[in-house]
Amino acid sequence: MTGSAGTPSTPEELFSNSPEGLQLCQVVRSAVLSACPAVERTTTSQVAFRNRRGFAYVWNPRQHLKTEVPAVLSIALPRRIESARFKEVVQPSPGVWMHHLELATADDVDTEVTEWLREAFEAAS
């Protein structure tokens, strides 16, 4: 389904200026769906994965920034994970920590990331 007035409504449209980002989005999708029965939804700014609430989001930083980073994975967890892998960790509301992971290659979506995704899915129930 195509959005109105050029609004992205599919991952392909969202990452139309970043083929590498689309590939990474597909890698994240595979990791999420192999770890848990999430629901996927594409909006104008991201591909969201949900349980009862959203828990993981893949977005195209090239929509808003001049960057070489093809995709970012944001994971919502009830705790802060201390890891140098995250570009930024913020607490947008009490009990929710958003962990932003820049993705450069498919290898960035490894077992550790899949475990974080599984934990986030369970916390979003």
N, C-alpha and C positions, 0 to 999 in steps of 0.2 A: 504494500500500500504506500503510495506517495503522499507526502505531506503537502499542505497548501503553500503556494508561493515559494517553492523551493525549500520548505522546511524538511530537514532530515526525518525520516521515519523508519529507515532500515539501517543496519550497521554499514552497508555499502555506501549509502548516501552520507552518513555521518563521517565516514572516513574517506570520502571521495578525493580528498587532497593528500591522502596518506595511505598508499597501498600496504606499506609495512605495518601501519597502525591497524588496518583491517585484519591482516594476518594475525597480529598479536591479539586482537579482540576475539578472533576465532579460537586461538589457543586458550585464552581465558575461559571462553564458553565451554570448551571441551573439559577443562579442568574442573569447572564448577559443576557441570552436569554429570561428570564421572564421580564426584564427591557427594552430591546431594540433589534431591529433586526440586531444584529451584525453578522459578518462573522468570522468563526473560522478557524485557520490554525496552524498546528503543524510544527515546524522547529526542527533542531537538538538540540536546547537549550530551547525551550519554546512552550507553547500553546498561540498563539496570538489571540486577539479579535480585529476586525477592523470595522470601519465605512469607511470613505474615507482614514483615517490613522489609525494606531494602537493606541489603547487607554488602553488596559489592557493585562497583560501578566502573566501567571502562569508558574513558573519554579521550577525545582528540585535542591535545593541547594546541595543535596547529590551527584550531578554529579561532583562538584568542591570542596566541603568543607567537612570536618569531622564535622557533626552537627546532632543534634537530631531534627532539624526543618524539617518537611516533605515536605513543599511547601511554596513558597513565591508568593504573588500577588503584581505586580507592576502596578500602575495606573498612567497614564499620564494626567495631568490637566494643564490648563493655569494659575493656581494660586497655591500658597503654602497653604496647609491645616495644621494648627497647631493642632496636635493631638498626644498624647503620645502613641497612638496605632502603629504609624509608627516606624519601626526600623531605617529607614533612609529616608531623603528627599533630593534630589539633583536636580540641575537645569542644565541638559545637554546642553540646548540651550536656547536662549532668548524666553520667553513666554511658556516654557515647564518645568513643575516640575514633577519629577518622585517620587512617594510615594511608598515605599517598606514596605509591611505588611507581617510579618511572620504569617503563618497559622498553628495552632496546632490542632484545632477541627473545625467541621462544624459550631459551634456556632460563630466562628470568622467571618463568612460571614453573617452578620446580616443586618438589615434595613439600618443602617448608611453606610455600605460598598456598598450596592446596590444603594443607592443614589449617592455615589461617582462614581460608575460605570456608572450610567445614565448620570451624568454631564460630565464625560469623553467621553462617546459616542457622546453626542451632540457637545462637543467641537472639536471632531475629524471629523466633517462633512465638 
